[in-house]
Amino acid sequence: MTSRRPADHDVAVIGGGPAGLMAAEAAASRGARVAVFDAMASCGRKFLVAGKGGLNLTHQETGDALLARYGDASPEALRAALATFDTRAVRAWAAGLGIETFVGSSGRVFPSDLKAAPLLRRWLERLRRQGVTFHQRHRWTGWNGDALCFETPAGEVQVNATATVLALGGASWPRLGSDGGWVAILEAAGIDVAPLAPSNCGFEVRWSEHLRTRAAGQPLKTVVLSCIDERGVTRTAPGDLLLTEYGIEGGCVYALSRYLRETIAAHGQATLSVDLAPARDTQALAEALARPRGKQRFARHLERASGLRGTRALLLYETLPDAPRQDAVTLARAIKDARLALTAARPVEEAISSAGGVRFTALDESLMARAKPGVFIAGEMLDWEAPTGGYLLTASLATGRLAGCGATEAARVTR
Ligand SMILES: Cc1cc2nc3c(=O)[nH]c(=O)nc-3n(C[C@H](O)[C@H](O)[C@H](O)COP(=O)(O)OP(=O)(O)OC[C@H]3O[C@@H](n4cnc5c(N)ncnc54)[C@H](O)[C@@H]3O)c2cc1C
């Protein structure tokens, strides 16, 4: 393969995650000669890891409710991608691969067997039958003129393609293949990239030694978290909170990660409020706590009046160290609004996903880079952000499809 001869492929897809594979499917099913290149020895590694705890493939939300998950002002191209390939389409597509899905209690959609591997296996088989070729251990390093350059175990290889889809993922969990190494290459090509940042991630809290040694690793079941975002809107998320050596993790923390990260970036820290007794209101709690304590120890009184004990009580003492000397109303308020000072998001390498990426203003409505005609961008490397719940895979698949269609059209026009 050299850069001098005519195109080796109509469409080169670089990155064999869900976005790239969907781009390859869209292009191949429209008659394009498609080659997929991936840095790793096999495709879809992050997809497989996503399946470990039960693959949350998509969600049952549609329309505006679905779009709202991608922020208050989701870009037009993302809207278009999700309008033509929404959560219902994801389920129909999986069914087309023989993978039935079911809706879990929170509206999340899973394959019947909860696994990612059977779906990926069937998908790759179908792509091969459609004529898609796979080139593993091909790490894309940039362009030489119009040629795509790859590092391979056999040395550098250059490939010509009429159109290209880049679906290189974000920067979380880099050992699975996506490491954000593409940022510098795209910026050098004049493509505007918003800095990659951790999303759906844990946060750091400066715990006292007392809490760290007693509570790290302990979950707090069913609390409600809330914070005030940079526009003054209160955001809440119920769920289980995990206290760690360095701070906090858990689905409810991830759900607020965007707002917390933005506040830390603007002010150096963010305040997170934890409702330690969501089933009780402040007044009822205050009345119960005001009952005479008699000879009871404070911890016993607190437990009987509010249900707080163990890690939950430890978190109260952490935020209100002189709790035993406080009046009932102050105590009740502190239980409903235990305030943690978050100092930093955990590194992007540990996050479930990354925010930032290629800005939509750098792309046209078919996801083609304005500064690099014939090059389309898809998946998590785009500048959108969403909570967990199947929304990440849904947008990766939808933008992959849009980019694959655009690349096929571009290849047809150029041929
Ligand atoms: C632990 C975990 C659990 C998750 N669970 C879920 C879930 O249940 N539901 C959900 O919706 N989302 C989940 N996600 C997120 C979801 O997996 C990602 O959003 C999705 O995989 C992104 O797809 P993508 O194709 O854009 O990128 P990726 O899946 O990251 O694929 C990018 C591909 O590009 C390749 N690549 C990168 N750089 C180069 C290069 N220079 N040259 C060649 N190839 C390169 C990589 O090897 C990789 O194969 C989870 C993520 C993690 C980490």
The ligand as an SDF file (V2000), in Angstrom:
LIG
                    3D

 53 58  0  0  0  0  0  0  0  0999 V2000
  -16.1940    0.6910   32.0410 C   0  0  0  0  0  0  0  0  0  0  0  0
  -17.0950    1.3250   31.0060 C   0  0  0  0  0  0  0  0  0  0  0  0
  -18.4230    0.9380   30.9500 C   0  0  0  0  0  0  0  0  0  0  0  0
  -19.2760    1.5420   30.0030 C   0  0  0  0  0  0  0  0  0  0  0  0
  -20.5830    1.1290   29.9710 N   0  0  0  0  0  0  0  0  0  0  0  0
  -21.4240    1.7070   29.0750 C   0  0  0  0  0  0  0  0  0  0  0  0
  -22.7900    1.2950   28.9890 C   0  0  0  0  0  0  0  0  0  0  0  0
  -23.2120    0.3170   29.6600 O   0  0  0  0  0  0  0  0  0  0  0  0
  -23.6090    1.9700   28.1230 N   0  0  0  0  0  0  0  0  0  0  0  0
  -23.1630    3.0010   27.3410 C   0  0  0  0  0  0  0  0  0  0  0  0
  -23.9470    3.5960   26.6070 O   0  0  0  0  0  0  0  0  0  0  0  0
  -21.8600    3.3620   27.3600 N   0  0  0  0  0  0  0  0  0  0  0  0
  -20.9900    2.7460   28.1980 C   0  0  0  0  0  0  0  0  0  0  0  0
  -19.6700    3.1220   28.2220 N   0  0  0  0  0  0  0  0  0  0  0  0
  -19.2020    4.1380   27.2520 C   0  0  0  0  0  0  0  0  0  0  0  0
  -19.0720    3.5350   25.8400 C   0  0  0  0  0  0  0  0  0  0  0  0
  -18.3870    2.2990   25.8880 O   0  0  0  0  0  0  0  0  0  0  0  0
  -18.3180    4.5260   24.9310 C   0  0  0  0  0  0  0  0  0  0  0  0
  -18.9860    5.7670   24.9620 O   0  0  0  0  0  0  0  0  0  0  0  0
  -18.2600    4.0120   23.4830 C   0  0  0  0  0  0  0  0  0  0  0  0
  -17.5000    2.8090   23.4310 O   0  0  0  0  0  0  0  0  0  0  0  0
  -17.6220    5.0470   22.5640 C   0  0  0  0  0  0  0  0  0  0  0  0
  -17.5920    4.4980   21.2730 O   0  0  0  0  0  0  0  0  0  0  0  0
  -16.5530    5.0100   20.1930 P   0  0  0  0  0  0  0  0  0  0  0  0
  -16.6670    4.0680   19.0430 O   0  0  0  0  0  0  0  0  0  0  0  0
  -16.7400    6.4480   19.9530 O   0  0  0  0  0  0  0  0  0  0  0  0
  -15.1130    4.8600   20.8670 O   0  0  0  0  0  0  0  0  0  0  0  0
  -14.3730    3.5640   21.4290 P   0  0  0  0  0  0  0  0  0  0  0  0
  -15.3070    2.5010   21.8060 O   0  0  0  0  0  0  0  0  0  0  0  0
  -13.4260    4.0770   22.4480 O   0  0  0  0  0  0  0  0  0  0  0  0
  -13.5630    3.0390   20.1590 O   0  0  0  0  0  0  0  0  0  0  0  0
  -12.4870    3.7880   19.6100 C   0  0  0  0  0  0  0  0  0  0  0  0
  -11.6020    2.8420   18.8370 C   0  0  0  0  0  0  0  0  0  0  0  0
  -10.5910    3.6060   18.1850 O   0  0  0  0  0  0  0  0  0  0  0  0
   -9.3560    2.9320   18.2820 C   0  0  0  0  0  0  0  0  0  0  0  0
   -8.2910    3.9260   18.2090 N   0  0  0  0  0  0  0  0  0  0  0  0
   -8.0380    4.9630   19.0290 C   0  0  0  0  0  0  0  0  0  0  0  0
   -6.9840    5.6660   18.6060 N   0  0  0  0  0  0  0  0  0  0  0  0
   -6.5700    5.0760   17.4440 C   0  0  0  0  0  0  0  0  0  0  0  0
   -5.5380    5.3380   16.4930 C   0  0  0  0  0  0  0  0  0  0  0  0
   -4.6950    6.3810   16.6400 N   0  0  0  0  0  0  0  0  0  0  0  0
   -5.4110    4.5200   15.4350 N   0  0  0  0  0  0  0  0  0  0  0  0
   -6.2640    3.4720   15.2510 C   0  0  0  0  0  0  0  0  0  0  0  0
   -7.2480    3.1670   16.1050 N   0  0  0  0  0  0  0  0  0  0  0  0
   -7.3930    3.9590   17.1940 C   0  0  0  0  0  0  0  0  0  0  0  0
   -9.4150    2.2310   19.6300 C   0  0  0  0  0  0  0  0  0  0  0  0
   -8.5400    1.1260   19.6560 O   0  0  0  0  0  0  0  0  0  0  0  0
  -10.8870    1.8140   19.7000 C   0  0  0  0  0  0  0  0  0  0  0  0
  -11.1060    0.5300   19.1800 O   0  0  0  0  0  0  0  0  0  0  0  0
  -18.7910    2.5260   29.1300 C   0  0  0  0  0  0  0  0  0  0  0  0
  -17.4400    2.8870   29.1780 C   0  0  0  0  0  0  0  0  0  0  0  0
  -16.5970    2.2970   30.1050 C   0  0  0  0  0  0  0  0  0  0  0  0
  -15.1450    2.6980   30.1420 C   0  0  0  0  0  0  0  0  0  0  0  0
  1  2  1  0
  2  3  1  0
  2 52  2  0
  3  4  2  0
  4  5  1  0
  4 50  1  0
  5  6  2  0
  6  7  1  0
  6 13  1  0
  7  8  2  0
  7  9  1  0
  9 10  1  0
 10 11  2  0
 10 12  1  0
 12 13  2  0
 13 14  1  0
 14 15  1  0
 14 50  1  0
 15 16  1  0
 16 17  1  0
 16 18  1  0
 18 19  1  0
 18 20  1  0
 20 21  1  0
 20 22  1  0
 22 23  1  0
 23 24  1  0
 24 25  2  0
 24 26  1  0
 24 27  1  0
 27 28  1  0
 28 29  2  0
 28 30  1  0
 28 31  1  0
 31 32  1  0
 32 33  1  0
 33 34  1  0
 33 48  1  0
 34 35  1  0
 35 36  1  0
 35 46  1  0
 36 37  1  0
 36 45  1  0
 37 38  2  0
 38 39  1  0
 39 40  1  0
 39 45  2  0
 40 41  1  0
 40 42  2  0
 42 43  1  0
 43 44  2  0
 44 45  1  0
 46 47  1  0
 46 48  1  0
 48 49  1  0
 50 51  2  0
 51 52  1  0
 52 53  1  0
M  END
$$$$
